[in-house]
Structures are given as C-alpha cells and as structure tokens.
C-alpha cells in the first residue's frame, strides 16, 4: 500500500463513513447535526480532491483504485441510514433511499461477477450527474436538520399566534426566525426533490449497467 495524499484522503472518507451515524446517535443536538453535515461535506470534497490530485500528480495506485469506490459507497450508505433514522422512516426518504441502496448493491454484484471484464461498466456522464445530484440532495437534507433545530430552539415557548405574526410581518423579527424558517423549508423541499431525482437516475444508470453486462450473463450453448 502506497501512502500518497490521494490515498490518505480516501482512507479519511472510509473512516468518516461509520462516524456519521455514531455522531448522530451519541452527540446532543445541534452538535450532532453540525458534525454530520461537516463530516459528509468534508468527505464529498475530498472525493473530488483525491481524484484530481491522483490524476494531476500521476499517483494512481491499485490501493487507491480499490479503496476509493468503497469509501464513496460506505459514506453514501451511512448518510442514507442517518436520513432514514432522523426522518422517522418517512416514506419520502425511505423510498428513494431504498432505490439507491438497491442499485449500489446490484452494480457492485455485477462488477464482482464480471471480474476482469468489469471494465466495460465504465462510469458514464449520467452516472456522474447522478452522483452529483445525490451528494447535493444529502447535503441539503442534513442541513435541514440544522435549521430545523435552530428554529425549534428559537420559538420554544412562543405561542402560535406570535409565531404566525412574526412570519407574516405583523411583529418584529428580532430573532431572525423568518430567514431560518425559509432555509428550513428550502433545504427540505429542494433536498427532497433532488433526492427523488437521484433515486430515479440511480435506477436508470443501474439498468444501463445491467444492459451492458447482459452479453456476459448468457448461458453457454
């Protein structure tokens, strides 16, 4: 194993993956919300950086080629676990998350079966768009928890009439409730829309990989 900077960043992502649900379970809010968001965003950024550095510095190694996709999938699956749990197993989260998990397991199984011929399952542009959409959606949904707790803490003890008055502009918003509520709603609805889009793209790219692999799945006659 060669300890290049790209490989070190990949190992960081691999370690960060199991830490994501751990911080959510054991740390109090809002620390857990911020820790989960920072871990995921940090891992997503290093995913791009280590690939760029490996190509720019010609430091592509066998270990890096092995650990990089494992770290990516581990981080995404951990984030999906966190989102499903913090949403109370909401179908709006669980359904697209299930599609993403199914595709990841299915494609990984295909690659393992194909062995040396797995190179035919090259990452397509659509798959890259799927990944970008997926990462953005998860980031927004994790950020939603941050704003949700912030709003809850500010309005705790405030009557519903006063809350509505502040939002409607009939009372002064000295605590910044309005922009926090706006960000809470934005991160939820935009994140959810992108999450479902990522789920759809996940199934489309999964089918594309399966179609390319079909000739190698035929029984010998």
VENNORWO-V169794 format. One record per residue. N is the residue number from 0. PHI is phi in degrees with one decimal (NA if undefined). PSI is psi in degrees with one decimal (* if undefined). BURIAL is + if it has 16 or more other ideal C-beta (glycine too) atoms within 10 Angstrom, else -. Layout:
BEGIN
n;phi;psi;burial
N;PHI;PSI;BURIAL
N;PHI;PSI;BURIAL
END
This chain:
BEGIN
n;phi;psi;burial
0;NA;130.0;-
1;-102.2;123.1;-
2;-88.1;73.0;-
3;-84.4;165.4;+
4;-60.2;-44.3;-
5;-57.6;-40.3;+
6;-68.2;-37.3;+
7;-62.6;-41.1;-
8;-65.3;-37.3;+
9;-65.4;-40.8;+
10;-65.1;-37.6;+
11;-58.3;-43.2;-
12;-64.5;-38.3;+
13;-64.8;-39.8;+
14;-71.2;-36.3;-
15;-67.2;-27.6;+
16;-57.9;-54.4;+
17;-72.1;-19.9;-
18;-69.5;-27.0;-
19;-58.0;-56.9;+
20;-66.9;-28.8;+
21;-63.4;-46.1;-
22;-67.0;-33.5;+
23;-68.0;-37.6;+
24;-77.6;-40.6;-
25;-102.4;-17.5;-
26;-95.8;145.8;-
27;-75.5;154.6;-
28;-77.6;146.6;+
29;-90.0;4.6;+
30;-59.3;-41.7;-
31;-64.2;-38.0;+
32;-62.7;-46.7;+
33;-67.2;-40.5;+
34;-62.9;-43.5;+
35;-63.7;-43.8;+
36;-64.1;-45.0;+
37;-65.7;-41.4;-
38;-61.5;-45.5;+
39;-69.7;-44.8;+
40;-63.7;-42.0;-
41;-60.7;-43.1;-
42;-65.8;-39.7;+
43;-64.5;-40.1;+
44;-67.1;-43.1;-
45;-66.7;-26.9;+
46;-60.0;-42.7;+
47;-74.0;-40.5;-
48;-65.8;-45.2;-
49;-67.4;-34.9;+
50;-65.9;-41.9;+
51;-64.2;-45.7;-
52;-66.7;-38.6;+
53;-61.6;-38.9;+
54;-76.0;-42.8;-
55;-67.4;-37.4;-
56;-98.3;4.8;-
57;54.4;48.2;-
58;-114.7;33.9;-
59;-76.3;121.1;-
60;-122.7;164.8;+
61;-64.5;-39.9;-
62;-62.7;-42.1;-
63;-64.0;-41.9;+
64;-64.0;-29.4;-
65;-81.4;-46.6;-
66;-79.2;-29.1;+
67;-60.7;-53.9;+
68;-66.0;-31.0;-
69;-64.6;-45.5;-
70;-63.0;-40.6;+
71;-61.0;-49.3;+
72;-67.2;-38.7;+
73;-62.8;-42.2;+
74;-66.2;-43.6;+
75;-64.1;-45.5;+
76;-65.3;-37.3;+
77;-64.7;-41.4;+
78;-64.8;-39.6;+
79;-64.2;-38.4;+
80;-61.8;-43.4;+
81;-64.0;-46.6;+
82;-62.3;-41.8;+
83;-63.3;-41.5;+
84;-69.9;-46.7;-
85;-71.0;-20.2;+
86;-87.4;-0.8;+
87;70.4;33.1;-
88;57.4;41.3;-
89;-62.7;133.2;-
90;-60.1;-25.9;-
91;-64.3;-26.3;-
92;-97.9;-43.9;+
93;-65.7;-39.8;-
94;-64.2;-54.5;-
95;-65.9;-32.3;+
96;-63.4;-39.8;+
97;-63.7;-38.9;-
98;-63.1;-41.1;+
99;-66.9;-44.1;+
100;-62.4;-44.4;+
101;-58.5;-46.0;-
102;-64.5;-43.5;+
103;-62.3;-43.6;+
104;-66.9;-42.2;-
105;-63.3;-49.1;+
106;-67.0;-38.3;+
107;-62.0;-40.1;-
108;-63.9;-40.4;-
109;-61.3;-45.9;+
110;-62.3;-40.9;+
111;-65.4;-41.3;-
112;-66.4;-41.2;-
113;-71.4;-24.0;+
114;60.2;-120.3;-
115;-66.7;-23.6;-
116;-87.9;6.0;-
117;-65.1;-12.9;-
118;-62.8;-18.5;-
119;-70.2;-19.3;-
120;-90.0;58.7;+
121;-72.4;150.0;-
122;-67.7;124.0;-
123;-91.1;168.6;-
124;-62.2;-37.9;-
125;-64.0;-37.5;-
126;-66.2;-35.7;+
127;-66.9;-39.0;-
128;-64.5;-37.8;-
129;-60.7;-45.0;+
130;-64.1;-44.3;+
131;-63.3;-43.0;-
132;-63.9;-42.2;+
133;-63.0;-46.9;+
134;-64.4;-41.3;+
135;-64.4;-43.0;+
136;-62.3;-46.2;+
137;-63.7;-40.8;+
138;-60.1;-45.7;+
139;-64.0;-41.0;+
140;-69.7;-34.5;+
141;-68.6;-37.4;+
142;-66.2;-31.3;+
143;-57.5;-40.3;+
144;-62.6;-35.9;+
145;-62.9;-49.7;+
146;-70.1;-34.3;+
147;-61.5;-44.8;+
148;-69.1;-36.7;+
149;-62.2;-44.4;+
150;-65.1;-44.9;+
151;-59.9;-39.4;-
152;-68.3;-36.6;-
153;-73.4;-40.8;+
154;-90.1;0.9;+
155;-58.9;124.6;-
156;87.7;-6.6;-
157;-86.6;134.5;-
158;-68.6;153.7;-
159;-62.4;-32.3;-
160;-65.3;-43.4;-
161;-66.7;-39.6;-
162;-60.5;-47.2;+
163;-64.9;-36.0;-
164;-64.8;-39.8;-
165;-66.0;-44.5;+
166;-66.3;-33.7;-
167;-83.3;-4.7;-
168;83.5;10.1;-
169;-85.2;-8.9;-
170;-137.7;149.2;-
171;-64.6;138.6;-
172;-99.4;73.0;-
173;-75.0;-19.4;-
174;-99.8;0.2;-
175;72.3;35.1;-
176;-68.0;-41.8;+
177;-57.0;-51.0;-
178;-71.2;-29.7;-
179;-69.8;-40.3;+
180;-64.5;-40.5;+
181;-61.1;-44.6;-
182;-68.6;-35.6;+
183;-62.3;-45.2;+
184;-69.0;-41.2;-
185;-63.4;-48.0;-
186;-64.8;-32.0;+
187;-73.4;-54.2;+
188;-72.1;-40.5;-
189;-69.1;-42.5;-
190;-61.5;-41.3;+
191;-66.4;-42.4;+
192;-61.8;-44.8;-
193;-68.7;-32.2;+
194;-65.2;-43.6;+
195;-68.3;-36.3;+
196;-63.0;-42.1;+
197;-62.7;-39.2;+
198;-62.2;-41.3;+
199;-66.6;-44.9;-
200;-64.4;-31.9;+
201;-60.6;-45.8;+
202;-68.3;-39.1;+
203;-63.2;-47.5;-
204;-68.7;-33.4;+
205;-62.5;-43.2;+
206;-64.7;-36.6;-
207;-62.0;-45.2;-
208;-63.5;-40.8;+
209;-63.8;-40.8;-
210;-62.3;-40.6;-
211;-69.0;-28.2;-
212;-86.2;-15.3;+
213;-53.6;-44.1;-
214;-55.7;-27.4;-
215;-90.7;-0.8;-
216;-104.6;-0.2;-
217;-74.3;142.1;-
218;-72.0;143.5;-
219;-70.1;135.8;-
220;-115.4;*;-
END
